[in-house]
Amino acid sequence: MNNVKDIMISDPATVNVDTKLTKVRAIFREGWLRSIPVLSKNHLEGMITRGDIMFLSSTKSNIEARVIMERPNVLATPEMTLEEIAKKLIKSDAVQTSVVKSTEEMSLIGILSIGDIIKKLLSNGAKPHNPNINSIFTKNVVKVNYDDHIAKVWSKMDETGFSGLPVLKKSKLIGMITRKDIIKSGHVRTGLDAVDKSIKVEKIMVTPPIVVTPETSVNNAAELMIQYDIGRLPVVEKPVYIKKEPHRARESNIIGIIAREDILGSYLI
């Protein structure tokens, strides 16, 4: 098994404790980051996630990063095995962790995500305990409608902790919407308290969505997550696929969802 130091990203984007949140929000909007470490010099002080930044009031956007950052609930060190940190990430319900020189010194030296670990497992030829996703996907799915407004959807994401939700129209799956999609859209530049309630999911969602079926292999689902940098895949029946993009379905019947954590767990002892 490889160690954290073998696959961590050693030069992650960071902000200082005194960075104004208007700038932090802009960094999230311009990039594809799920979280940003907050430093004092090179000492890790906390993390800011997409969720943290979205629920800022527009009247408080000029406060500093230190005000809304959260203390990391899981940390990695360079010599930890990937199996060890993978189990910690799953247990803590985190998708990313900062890598510090030591838990005593707390000097930031990198960042590591569940996606990075899955990618390494695939390149190593790791074999999952379950050949396909049939026994590991979640059957109770939180969904939204194509005509819901984005403030309602973001609130549902906050309530459930899910960063991406399937979008339905007339009971058929037609898309996915994620926190990343909402932030990138630019419709919530100053916080959800100032969002235009006329902006609907259908204007922002990704469609047609990438889907899998219960017969999809764990390795294939993992490869799709890595290829498209997505954390959740809808599990469907009767998909009507797009000819030029065989993994995307114009419409389908959703029966479940599978997350990065489910995939990673299937490789662990």
C-alpha positions as CSV (number, residue, x, y, z in Angstrom):
1,M,0.0,0.0,0.0
2,N,1.3,3.5,-0.9
3,N,1.8,6.3,1.6
4,V,0.1,9.7,1.6
5,K,3.3,11.4,0.5
6,D,3.3,9.4,-2.8
7,I,0.0,10.9,-4.1
8,M,-0.7,14.1,-2.2
9,I,-0.9,17.4,-4.1
10,S,2.1,19.2,-2.7
11,D,1.2,22.8,-3.7
12,P,-2.5,23.3,-2.9
13,A,-4.3,26.6,-3.2
14,T,-4.5,28.3,0.2
15,V,-5.7,31.5,1.8
16,N,-4.5,33.4,4.9
17,V,-6.5,33.9,8.0
18,D,-6.9,37.6,7.2
19,T,-8.0,37.0,3.5
20,K,-11.3,38.7,2.9
21,L,-14.2,36.4,2.1
22,T,-15.0,38.3,-1.1
23,K,-11.7,37.0,-2.4
24,V,-12.2,33.5,-1.0
25,R,-15.6,33.3,-2.8
26,A,-14.0,34.4,-6.0
27,I,-11.4,31.6,-5.7
28,F,-14.2,29.0,-5.4
29,R,-16.1,30.5,-8.3
30,E,-13.1,30.6,-10.6
31,G,-11.7,27.1,-9.8
32,W,-12.8,23.6,-9.1
33,L,-11.9,23.4,-5.4
34,R,-14.0,21.6,-2.8
35,S,-12.2,23.2,0.1
36,I,-9.3,25.6,0.8
37,P,-6.8,25.4,3.7
38,V,-6.6,28.5,5.8
39,L,-3.0,29.4,7.0
40,S,-1.2,31.6,9.4
41,K,2.2,31.8,7.7
42,N,2.5,28.1,6.9
43,H,0.6,26.8,9.9
44,L,-2.7,25.2,9.2
45,E,-5.5,26.9,11.1
46,G,-8.6,25.6,9.4
47,M,-10.5,24.8,6.3
48,I,-13.2,26.6,4.3
49,T,-15.6,24.6,2.1
50,R,-18.0,25.5,-0.7
51,G,-20.8,25.1,1.9
52,D,-19.2,27.5,4.3
53,I,-18.8,30.2,1.6
54,M,-22.3,29.9,0.2
55,F,-24.2,30.5,3.4
56,L,-22.4,33.8,4.0
57,S,-24.8,36.8,4.2
58,S,-24.2,39.4,1.6
59,T,-23.7,41.9,4.4
60,K,-20.9,39.9,5.9
61,S,-18.8,39.2,2.8
62,N,-16.0,41.5,3.9
63,I,-15.1,39.6,7.0
64,E,-11.9,37.6,7.2
65,A,-11.4,33.9,6.5
66,R,-10.7,33.2,10.2
67,V,-14.3,34.0,11.1
68,I,-15.9,31.1,9.1
69,M,-13.1,28.6,8.8
70,E,-13.6,25.2,10.6
71,R,-11.0,23.2,12.4
72,P,-10.1,20.1,10.3
73,N,-11.9,17.0,11.6
74,V,-9.3,14.7,10.0
75,L,-5.6,15.2,9.2
76,A,-3.1,13.3,7.2
77,T,0.7,13.0,7.7
78,P,3.1,12.0,4.9
79,E,3.9,8.5,6.3
80,M,0.3,7.4,6.8
81,T,-0.8,4.6,4.5
82,L,-3.6,5.2,2.0
83,E,-5.7,2.6,3.7
84,E,-5.3,4.3,7.1
85,I,-6.3,7.8,5.8
86,A,-9.0,6.3,3.6
87,K,-10.7,4.8,6.6
88,K,-10.4,8.1,8.5
89,L,-12.0,10.1,5.6
90,I,-14.9,7.7,5.3
91,K,-15.5,7.7,9.1
92,S,-15.4,11.5,9.3
93,D,-17.6,11.9,6.2
94,A,-14.9,14.1,4.6
95,V,-13.9,14.1,0.9
96,Q,-10.6,15.9,1.4
97,T,-7.9,16.3,4.0
98,S,-4.9,18.6,4.6
99,V,-1.5,16.9,4.9
100,V,0.7,18.3,7.6
101,K,4.3,17.7,8.5
102,S,3.1,16.4,11.9
103,T,0.1,16.8,14.1
104,E,2.3,18.7,16.6
105,E,3.9,21.1,14.1
106,M,0.9,21.5,11.8
107,S,2.9,22.9,8.8
108,L,0.9,22.4,5.7
109,I,2.7,20.3,3.0
110,G,-0.1,19.1,0.8
111,I,-3.7,18.1,0.3
112,L,-5.3,14.7,-0.4
113,S,-8.8,13.7,-1.6
114,I,-10.8,10.6,-1.9
115,G,-10.6,11.0,-5.6
116,D,-6.8,10.9,-5.4
117,I,-6.9,7.7,-3.5
118,I,-9.4,6.0,-5.8
119,K,-7.2,7.0,-8.8
120,K,-4.2,5.4,-7.2
121,L,-6.1,2.2,-6.4
122,L,-7.2,1.9,-10.0
123,S,-3.6,2.5,-11.3
124,N,-2.4,-0.2,-8.9
125,G,-4.9,-2.7,-10.2
126,A,-6.7,-3.0,-6.9
127,K,-9.7,-5.4,-6.8
128,P,-12.9,-4.3,-4.9
129,H,-14.7,-6.8,-2.6
130,N,-17.9,-6.5,-4.7
131,P,-17.6,-7.0,-8.5
132,N,-20.4,-4.5,-9.2
133,I,-22.3,-1.7,-7.5
134,N,-25.5,-3.6,-6.9
135,S,-24.9,-4.2,-3.3
136,I,-23.3,-0.9,-2.3
137,F,-25.4,1.9,-3.8
138,T,-27.9,3.9,-1.7
139,K,-31.5,3.3,-2.6
140,N,-33.1,6.2,-0.7
141,V,-32.3,9.2,-2.9
142,V,-32.8,12.9,-2.1
143,K,-33.9,14.6,-5.4
144,V,-34.9,18.0,-6.7
145,N,-37.2,19.1,-9.5
146,Y,-36.0,21.0,-12.6
147,D,-38.2,24.0,-11.7
148,D,-37.0,24.4,-8.1
149,H,-35.2,27.7,-7.4
150,I,-31.5,27.3,-6.5
151,A,-31.8,28.8,-3.0
152,K,-34.2,25.9,-2.1
153,V,-31.8,23.4,-3.6
154,W,-28.8,24.8,-1.8
155,S,-30.7,24.6,1.5
156,K,-31.6,21.0,0.8
157,M,-27.9,20.3,0.1
158,D,-27.0,21.9,3.5
159,E,-29.7,19.9,5.3
160,T,-28.6,16.6,3.9
161,G,-24.9,17.1,3.5
162,F,-25.0,16.1,-0.1
163,S,-23.0,18.2,-2.5
164,G,-24.9,17.0,-5.6
165,L,-28.5,16.1,-6.2
166,P,-30.3,14.3,-9.1
167,V,-32.8,16.5,-11.1
168,L,-36.2,15.1,-12.1
169,K,-38.8,16.2,-14.6
170,K,-42.1,14.2,-14.7
171,S,-40.4,11.5,-12.5
172,K,-37.6,11.0,-15.0
173,L,-33.9,11.8,-14.2
174,I,-32.8,14.5,-16.6
175,G,-29.8,16.1,-14.9
176,M,-27.6,16.6,-11.9
177,I,-26.9,19.8,-9.9
178,T,-24.0,20.3,-7.6
179,R,-22.6,23.0,-5.3
180,K,-19.9,23.6,-7.9
181,D,-22.5,24.2,-10.6
182,I,-24.3,26.8,-8.4
183,I,-21.1,28.6,-7.5
184,K,-19.7,28.6,-11.1
185,S,-23.0,29.9,-12.4
186,G,-22.4,33.3,-10.8
187,H,-26.0,33.7,-9.7
188,V,-25.1,33.7,-6.0
189,R,-22.1,36.1,-6.0
190,T,-23.1,37.7,-2.7
191,G,-24.8,35.0,-0.7
192,L,-28.1,33.1,-0.8
193,D,-29.9,36.0,1.0
194,A,-29.5,38.0,-2.1
195,V,-30.1,35.3,-4.8
196,D,-32.7,35.9,-7.5
197,K,-35.5,33.4,-6.7
198,S,-36.4,33.3,-10.3
199,I,-33.3,31.4,-11.2
200,K,-34.3,27.7,-11.6
201,V,-32.4,24.5,-11.5
202,E,-32.8,23.9,-15.2
203,K,-30.7,26.9,-16.0
204,I,-27.7,25.6,-14.1
205,M,-27.9,21.8,-13.9
206,V,-25.7,19.5,-16.0
207,T,-27.7,17.6,-18.5
208,P,-27.7,14.9,-19.7
209,P,-26.2,13.3,-16.6
210,I,-23.6,10.6,-16.4
211,V,-25.4,7.4,-15.1
212,V,-24.6,3.9,-14.1
213,T,-26.8,0.8,-13.7
214,P,-26.9,-1.8,-10.9
215,E,-24.8,-4.1,-13.2
216,T,-22.0,-1.5,-13.6
217,S,-18.7,-2.7,-12.1
218,V,-17.2,-0.9,-9.2
219,N,-14.0,-0.3,-11.3
220,N,-16.1,1.2,-14.1
221,A,-18.0,3.5,-11.7
222,A,-14.7,4.6,-10.1
223,E,-13.2,5.4,-13.6
224,L,-16.2,7.6,-14.4
225,M,-15.8,9.5,-11.2
226,I,-12.1,10.1,-11.9
227,Q,-12.6,10.9,-15.6
228,Y,-15.4,13.5,-15.0
229,D,-14.3,14.6,-11.4
230,I,-17.7,13.8,-9.9
231,G,-18.5,12.6,-6.5
232,R,-22.0,11.0,-7.0
233,L,-23.4,8.9,-9.8
234,P,-27.1,8.2,-10.2
235,V,-28.0,4.5,-10.5
236,V,-30.7,4.0,-13.0
237,E,-32.9,1.6,-15.0
238,K,-34.1,2.0,-18.6
239,P,-31.6,4.7,-19.6
240,V,-32.0,6.4,-23.0
241,Y,-28.3,6.9,-23.8
242,I,-26.8,9.7,-25.9
243,K,-25.2,8.0,-28.9
244,K,-22.0,10.2,-29.0
245,E,-21.6,9.9,-25.2
246,P,-22.6,6.4,-24.1
247,H,-22.4,7.1,-20.4
248,R,-24.9,10.0,-20.5
249,A,-28.6,9.3,-20.5
250,R,-31.2,11.7,-21.9
251,E,-33.7,10.3,-19.5
252,S,-34.0,7.3,-17.1
253,N,-35.6,5.9,-14.0
254,I,-33.5,6.6,-11.0
255,I,-33.3,3.8,-8.4
256,G,-30.4,4.9,-6.3
257,I,-27.1,6.8,-6.0
258,I,-23.5,5.8,-5.4
259,A,-20.9,8.1,-3.8
260,R,-17.1,8.2,-3.8
261,E,-17.2,7.0,-0.2
262,D,-19.1,3.9,-1.3
263,I,-16.6,3.1,-4.0
264,L,-13.6,3.7,-1.8
265,G,-15.0,1.5,1.0
266,S,-15.4,-1.4,-1.4
267,Y,-11.6,-1.5,-1.9
268,L,-10.8,-1.5,1.8
269,I,-10.4,-4.5,4.1
